């Protein structure tokens, strides 16, 4: 319940800030054919925000070339990659050891069951006339 109050208060504060400090009414502009002051102000502010199509195309062409990374950035990426590889290696080692332990326990249980069954069979079929286990001839 507390988090709903917190979300509601943050949304209310955001709405209040947006209504009190609205500097821009909208991002769209009308074609002002009448030469009034408002239209001139809009075009002036639009020139500060927007740029001609050719300049925008040149801007993106310049940015499309991949710049070389700084050495520190490269080293940081390598450290992150190595740590991720190490965590992955530890995870798979742990999974493998858990599986090996599981298989070993299952094998031990199976051997114990087999030994018990064999012992029960020997006791049931022993008639007392011969020694249980023949000794070497």
N, C-alpha and C positions, 0 to 999 in steps of 0.2 A: 504494500500500500504506500510505503514511503517513496518508492521510486516513481510511482505515478504522480505524486505531488511534485516531486523534483522535476519531472519532465514537463508537467503543466506550467510550473513557474518559469522554467527556462524558455518555453515557447512563448509565454506571455511577455517575458522580458525582451525576447527577440522581436516580437511584434511591436512592442512599444518603441524600441529603438528604431525600427524601420519606419514607423509612422512619424516619429519626431524628427529624424535626421534624414529625410528623403531628399537627397540632392538631385537626383535624376528621376524624372517622371517615367520615362520609357527609353528604350534603346532605338526605337524607330523614329524617322524624321519625315516630315511632310515636305513636299516641294513647295517652297515659299516663293511664289511669283510676285506677291506683293512685297514691297521693300520695307516692311515695318521692322522695328527694333528687335522684336522677339525672333523673327526669322534670321536676322543677321547674327544674333547671339547663338542660335542653334547651329548655324553653319560654322561659326567661329569655334564652338566647342567640338563640332563634328570634325573640323580640320585637326584639332588636337588629338582626337581619339582615332579617327579613321585615316587611312592613307590611300593614295591612288593605286589602281589595280597593278600597274607596272612595278611600282615600288614594292608592293606586297609580294608579287611573283619573285622579284629579285631577293627579297628578304628570305623567302622559303628556299630558294635555290642555294643561297649561302648556307643556310642551316642544314640542308640535306647532306652536305659533306660531313663525314664523321671525323671529328677532331680526335687527336690522340689523347689518351687518358694520362693523368698525372701519375707519377711513379707510386706515390702513396696510395692512390686509389687502386692501382693494380695490385699492390701488396695486400691491401685490405681485402680485396676480392679473393685473392689466393688464400688468405688466412681463413676467410669464411668458407671457401670451398673445401679446404683441408679439414676444418673442424667438422663440416657436414659429412665428409667422407669417413672421418674417424668415428663419429656417432653412428653412422650406418654400419661400419665394420663391427663396432661393439654390439650393436643390436643383433646383427646376424650371428655373431659368435655366441651371444647369450641364447638366441633361439636354437642354435645347433646343439649347445651343451644341454639345454632343457630337453630337447628331443632325444639326445643320446642317453640321458639319465632315465627318461621314460622307457626307452627301448630296453635298457639294461634291467630296470625293475620288472618289466613285463617278462623278460627272458628268465630272470631269477624265479619269478612266481610260477612260470610254466615248468621250469626244471623241478621246483619243489612239488608241484602237483604231480608231475610224472613220477618222481621218486616215491611219493606217498602211494600212488596207485600201484607201482611195481612192488612196493613192500607189502601192501595189502594182498596182492595177488599171490605173492610167495607164501605169506602166512596162511592164506586160505587153501592153497594147493599143497602145503607141506603135510606129508602123511606120517612123519616121524621115523620111517624106516631108513632113510638115507640122510646123510648130513645135508644141511641146508645148502651149503656151497661146496661143490666138489673141489677138493684140493688137487693140485697138480699131479698127474699120473706118473 
